[in-house]
Amino acid sequence: MLYIEKDYPLKSLNTFGVVAKAKHYVSFDAMEDVEKVSDLLETTFAAEKRFVLGGGSNVLFTDDFDGVVIQSRIDNIISETQTDSDVLVEVGSGMEWDAFVAYCVSKNWGGVENLSHIPGVVGASPVQNIGAYGVEAKDIIQEVCLWDFEQGEVVVLKNEDCRFGYRDSIFKHEYKGKVLVLSVSYRLTRKDHTMNIGYGALKDLEQHGDALTLQHVRDHVVAIRESKLPDPEVIGNGGSFFKNPVLEKSFVDVLLVDYPDMVVYPLPDGKVKVAAGWLIDQAGWKGYKEGLVGVHDKQALVLVNYGGAKGEEVVSLSQKIIRDIQQKFGIVLEPEVIFL
Ligand code: EPU
């Protein structure tokens, strides 16, 4: 089924809760509808710019969108193929991410539990290569089925073709604006799960020893996220607003002389990832309020809309933070959130 709307309000479709509207809004809830969507974009809406919206948890509408917003509402599990040790699950791009994680954990399928409670939808998981607590979507994605607007056909991309990086993929570069994710296939374990509890905040889970279950991991991750990250239903936000910068080790070593407590993660390629939340916190921004926007008081990496803010107010605050961190540490923070 295809839904077409005009002057469509976007407030409930972005977790920042900013007020904005789309000139046109097109959504659909079955794979086979995508050809009709594509036809519409080539005819009725040919002159309009377009944006494929996922769960709206990583976008900031800075103004009304003068074009067509497209959203998949394919929100079911499409197929499950089991072998003795694994299961391959194909999931519609419009399914709530955490509903998918909860389903896997309830089935005792392993690999996705560390990614519990992340807002957004399945279709955004390869675009953003979502990650948390030592696991990234790329670790479990087998392939991505998408509609290629230029070719006018369905294309299936293997994991290695997606060019996954830290919060990065081909969908943010060559494929930007050119494709629409229809479904994502994940490979999960049915037994002998590899539990990823090496990340600092998950160390407490070691107490379970061999009795550790996927549900324990999920519950723990949910509890940490609930304690640190604001619930978008209560306070508008887009999760981490900035990426953790990846820097040359020699540069970070010099900074560590002045800031020995700086939180750093050495990467396999020799570079070093620095916790942007630590930098922003250290610079005194945590809990800062400016009109209707601010910096979350429990996690400085999260900018919040206390209600009624416009996207541009969030942008303005983010620019002040970027300038300040550059002056204090010589590091230029890059937003993780996409501005529209
Ligand atoms: N920190 C502070 N002050 C703060 C925030 C953080 O000192 O205000 C310190 C923490 O104490 C910790 C370090 O910075 O030592 C890292 O903090 P945390 O573990 O909370 O993780 P993060 O780097 O802030 C990243 C991801 C999150 C993900 C967590 C857990 C990015 C941009 N963010 O945050 O992802 O949940 O790690 O793995 O990589 C998201 O992308 O929206 C997101 C929430």
Boltz pocket constraint, residues with backbone or C-beta under 6 A from the ligand:
constraints:
  - pocket:
      binder: B
      contacts: [[A, 131], [A, 132], [A, 133], [A, 134], [A, 201], [A, 228], [A, 238], [A, 239], [A, 240], [A, 241], [A, 242], [A, 243], [A, 244], [A, 263], [A, 275], [A, 276], [A, 277], [A, 278], [A, 281], [A, 286], [A, 298], [A, 299], [A, 300], [A, 301], [A, 336]]
      max_distance: 6.0
